[in-house]
Amino acid sequence: MGQAATPDRPPTGRDRSPPGAEHEGWARARRARGRNLALLAALLAFIVLIYLVTLVRLGGLD
């Protein structure tokens, strides 16, 4: 556990957050959301590609 700051000792890294730390969490969540959406788009494109290849190989697109 983090140690409490006393008047004769400065606070440790766990006791205080750096300036702008609240915005850092938002930025991280936004990057993660963008990465997740990009992965979803790539997976959907792969599924469509496999579906089209299957249709062509089975002669479904005449």
Secondary structure, DSSP 8 states (H G I E B T S, - for coil): -----BTTB---TTTS--TTHHHHHHHHHHHHHHHHHHHHHHHHHHHHHHHHHHHHHTT---
